[in-house]
């Protein structure tokens, strides 16, 4: 409708219009709309087309495509958060609807908090009365997928630790990323492994809605990327989708009067467990989705990364490099964001000081102006930042470790920690060693985990 206008608070329905994959071109189209407004069309481009799919794998690809359609819709739903959700063209059962409500409500937790919205109990996906349709309750079959892993790479230390661990275990892998980041591409090339670069183009109309007053904010990007890689794995005919989310990702920021808000909820165990189970049970029985680093803390991952300097000149965890819009840092590290602060602090106990300062280009712990940023990491007079950073106890233990080392003791923020903050803390809770223990639930295949555990514990 040419005369339709976006009025955020008047929108009644968010629609999942349709989704389709052209096997000849490898382009998947995900189509959404508000009320009877214009279509919002997102595209995912899978390299390697044309794809020849037998009937059974084509059916699984269809299930994965619809799962992606549902999850990726969060980018558009959030623009108006209307009271009703409608799915055109296919039906979903109660379990799929519950998974979507879980992903949307928790994945939009920070978005809701920042915008003063309460989404609890508000997000309801329509359920087919008889469970019939494309996302039905029938158990998924095994497809005879070949042993091979699509490993998500984000350009930071975590995915590189996973890639090297899989290499050491002899697992065939393809390093995979979404979008056109040159930094990630250079990191992927540095691995010397096969690569797969998937294209993703958000609907141009979404940016216009933002200009017209749409709600905006953080979305569960890892959930969307997970669904994209599941689709890619089935098209490629491989049996593993591997991410690199550690156990610290399951812990959010504690906001007085609000409770826990987890910026990285879709990197946490709750999402991994729910999504991985759904893929195994409803999409393909022999497709394994897991995070290789789930039983490790951020500090344990940092120790693993510090064991090699192969990627020192290539990696970056600074999220300002990956913003869709806005200014990016001239160098790989901006040096002032929470990710830069945390990665510097986490690596410092395990890496020679000259090497670490060389990576970042400066000593972030000798800059008094950055005290507030590090205080947030320590959860000292502030809450954990809304970023993908470790727990406050990890930051406090790392800083306490540096406070005992002559080469760090006189740096401004370490000296301040020793004088002003450490006396307020319980000494027994500042030990690094307990945080390096490998523990907790995970979805890593048992035989692979047996090979990797000894390597991680070394």
N, C-alpha and C positions, 0 to 999 in steps of 0.2 A: 504494500500500500504506500503510494508515493507521499500521501499527506500524513502518514503516521509519524508521531513525534515521541521521542523518549522522555517520559516523565517518571523519574525513578520511583517515587512514592505511590504512583498510581498504577504501576505494573501489577497485574493479577497472576500471570502464569509465566513460568519458564518452561520452554519446550525443547525436548530432544527430538529434532525433526527427522533426521536420518543419518546413516553412516554407510560408507561404501568404500571398497578397495578395488582399484583397477589393477589387476594382476599384470597387465601388459606394460603399464608405466610405473607401477610401484607406488602410486599416489593414493593415499587414503584421505577421504573427505569426511569431516565431522561437522555436522550442521546443527545449529541451534537458533532459537528465536525467542523473543519476549512477546507475549500476547499474539497478535497477528502482524507483528512488525517484520521488518526485512530479515532475511536469513543472515546469520553470522557463520561463515564457513572457514574452519581451520583445516590446514592440510599437513599431512605427514608424508614425507617422501622417503621410501625405503630403497636404497641402492641395490642394483643387481637384477632389476627387471629385464625381461619378462620372467614371471615365476610360474612354474608348472606344478600344480598342486593336485594330488589325488583327492577323491571325494572326502575321505576321512580327515585329511589335513585341511582341506578347504573348509570343512565344517568347523574345525577347531579354530582356524583363522577367523571365521565369522564370529565365533564366541569371544575371541580375544579382541576383535574390533569393537564389538558392542561394549565390552568391559572398558576399553579405552574411551569410547564415546561417553560413557557414563562418568568416568573419573575426570576426564579432561573438561567436562562441562562445568567444573567448579570455577574455572577462569571466567566464565560468562555469567553463571548464576549469581556470583557475588556482586555483580554490577547493580542489581536491584533487590536481591534476596526476597523475591515475591513469595506470597503465602502458598502458592500451588505449583507443583511440578507435574508435567505431563510428558509421557513418552509415546511418540508416534511411531508406528511401524513394527514394534516388537514389544513383548511383555517380559517382565521380570518376576521372579518368585520372591517370597518373603525373606529368604536368606540373602539374596543379592540386594534387595532393598535395604536390609539392615546394614550390610557392608557399606553401601553408599552413604547412608545416614551417619555411620561411624566416621567415614573418611571426611565428609563435608563438615560435620559439626566440630570434630577435633582438628582437622586440617585448617579450618578457618578460625581457630581459637584466637590467634593473635589478631587477625583481621577484625573479629568481632570486638575484642577488647579495645583496640585502638579507635574503633568507630562508635563505641558505646552501644553496641548491639548485643542482644541476648538471643542466640540461635538454639539454645538447648530445648529439645523437644519440638522445634519448629520445622525441621527439615524432614519431610515425609515423601518418600518415593512411592509411586503407585504400584500396587501388587496385583498381578493377574489373579482372578478368582480361582482358576483351575490349575495355575502353575504352568499352563501351556505356553508355547512361544520359544523364542530363541535363547533366553537366559533361564531355562527351566531347571527343576531340581534333579534332573537325571545325572548320574555319575559320569564323568568324562572318561573316555577310553584312553589307553596307551597308544601312541602313534608310531612307536619304533624310531624315535628321534635318535640321531647320532650323538655320541659323546663329545661334546664341545661346549665351551662356555662363552657367552657374550658378557664381557666384563665392562661395566659402566666406568668411565673415567671422567673425572671432573677437573683435572689439572692440579689437584692438591695432594697432600702426602698420603691420605688414607687409601685412595684407589691405587696408588703406586705400590703401597705395601701389599695390597691384595694381588696385584699383577705379578709381583716378584714371588710371592708365596705360592701362587698357582704354578708359576714357571718352575719353582724348585720341586713341586710335587708332580711335575710332568703332565699337567693338565693342558690340553690343547685349548687355545683361547683366541678370541678376537676382541681387541680393544675398541670399545664402542662409545660414541658420544652423540649428543643431539645439539644441533645448531652449528653456527659457523665461527666459533671462537678459535682464533689463530693460536692463542696460548694453549688451549687444550689440544689442538692439532699438533703443535710442536712437541708437547709432552707425549702424546700417543706415538708420534714418529720415533721419539727417543727410546721407546720400549723395544723397537725392532720387531714387533709382532704385527700380525695382520690387523688391519683397522677397518672400522665401519662407521661412517659419518652419516647420521640420519638427519634429514631436514625437517624442520618444524616451522610453520608460518601461522601465527595467530591471525584470527579474522581481523582485517583492517578496521572493520566497523567497531571493534572493541575500543580502540583508541579514540574514536569519535565519541563513543558513549562516555568515556572518561572526561572528555572535554565538555560534555553536556551535564556533568554532575553525578556520574555514576559513583557508587561506593567503590573504593579501591583499597588495596592492601595485600598483605602476604597470603599466598596460596600454598597448598601442599605440593610443591614442584616434584619432590621425589616420588610421590604417588603417581603423578602423571608420567614421569620418565620411566617408572617401573612398568606401567601398562604399555608404553611404547615399546620397551625392550621385549616384553612378553610377545607382542605382536611380531616384532622383528625375528625373534627366536623361532617362532612357528613357521614363518615364511622361509627362513634359512634352514629349517629342519634340524635345529640343535636343541639339546636337552637341559641347558642351564642358563639362568640369568643371574648374574652375580653383582651385588652392590657391596659397599664398603662402609657400612654404618656400624659404629661401635656402641657398646652398652650405654655410654654416657648420653647418647642421643635420646634415651628414654626419659630423661629428667628435664623438666622445664624450669621456667622462672616462677618463683613464688611471689605473687603480688598481694600485698596486704589488702584485705577486704574482697579479694577476687578468688584467690587460690592459685593453683598451678596453671600456667599458660605456657605451652611448649611450642616454641618457634619451629622446631624441627620434629614435630610429631610424626610426620610420615617417614622420618628416618629411624623412628623408635621401634621397639619390639612389638608393641601392640599392633601397629600397622603391618609390620613384616609378617607376623603370625597370621593375622586375619586375611591379608591379601595372598600370601603364599598358600595357605590352606585352600582358599577359593580357586586359585589357579590350578592346584593339584586335583581338586575334587570336581571342578566344573569346566575347566578349559582343556587340559591335557594331563593325564595321570602320570606321564613320564617327563613332564617339564618341571624342573626344580628351580624355585626362586628363593634365594637366600642372601644374607649378608655374611661375608666371610669373616668379618671382624667383630661380630656381635658379642662374643665372650670377652673382648678386650676393652680396657678403658682407653680414653684419649692418651693418657700418659704411656700406656703400653704400646699404643700405635706409634707414638712419637719415638719411643726407644727403638722400635723396629725400623722406622724410617732412617734414623740417625746412623744405622749400621752401614749404610752405603752413601757415597756422595754422587752417585750416578745422575741424580736428578736435581742437584743443587742449583744449577743455572737455568733450570727449565720449569720447575713447579711453582705454583702460587695458590694459596688458599684465600687470598684477598678477594672478597666478593664484589668489590667495586670493578673488577675486571669483567664481570659477567652480567652487569645491569643491562636490561634491554634499552633503557633510555638514560640519558644523563652522562656526565663527564666520567672518564675512566682515568686511573692513575697513569702517569708517564712511565713509571717503572712497574715491575710485577707486583710490588708491595706498596700500598699507600702509606703504611706505617702508623695510621691513626685510627683505624677501624677496629672493632672487637676481634675480628678474625686475625688480623695482623698481631694484635696484642697477645691473643691466646696462643697462636702457633709459635711465636717467639718464646713465650714463657714455657710452653710445653716441651719445646726442643732443648731449651737451655740446660736442663740437668743432664742431658745425654750427649751433648755435642760440644766440642771445643769452642770457646768463646770467639776466637778469630773467625772460625768457619761460619758460625751463626751470624755474626755481625756482617760478614761478607755477603751472605745470602740476602739479608735485608737492606744492606747499604748503610746502616747506622745501628746504634745501640738503643733500642726502645726503652730499656730499663734505666737509662741515664738521662732521661728527659722529664724533669719535674712537671711539665705541662700536661703529661699524659697520666697523672696520678688518678684522676677520676675514672678513666677507662679501665685501668688495672684494678681499682677498688671494686668496680662492678663485677669483674671476673672473680674476685675474692669474696663477693657478696658481703662487702664491708660498707655499711651505710648506703647500700643500693642493692637492687636485685640483679640476678644474672641477666646479661644482655639478651635481647631478642636476636640471637644469632646462633650459628652452628658452632658452639664452643662447649668445652667440657664443664663438668660440675665445679661448683665453688670449692669443694674439698680438694679437687685435683689442683686447682690454681694455688690454693693455700699451701698444699704440700710442695708444689714445685718452687714456690717463692721461699718457703722455709729451707728447702734444700740449697738454694742459691745463697741464702743468708749465712750458711755455714762455710761457704767457699771463698777463699781470699780474693780470687779474681773477679767476683761479683759483689762482694760485701760493701764496697764503697760507692757503687753506682747509686744514683739518687733515690730511685724507687725501692731498691733492695734495702738500702740504709733506712729509709723511712719505714719500711715494713718491720725491720728489726726493732726499731725504736718505738713506734706508735701502735702497730697492729698485732705483732706476734705476742706481746705480753698479755693481750686480751684473749688469746686462743689456748686451747688445751693441747699441750705438747704431744700427747700420745695420738692425737688426731692429725698430726702434721707429717706422719711418716709416708714416704713415697712407696716403699716396698709392698705394703698391703694392696695398694692401688694397681700394682703390676700383676696381681694374681689373675689367672685365667679362670673365669667362673660365669655361670649364668646360662640361660636357655639360648638355643640357637637352632637354625634349620640347615646347617652345613651337613651334607651327606656323610654318614658315619665313617665310611672307609676313607674319605678324603680328610675328615677331621683327625682321624688317627695319625695320618701322615703329617698334618700341619701342626698339631698341638705341641709336639716336641720342639719344632722349629720356633714357635712363638714363645715357648717357655725358656729358651736358651738365653 
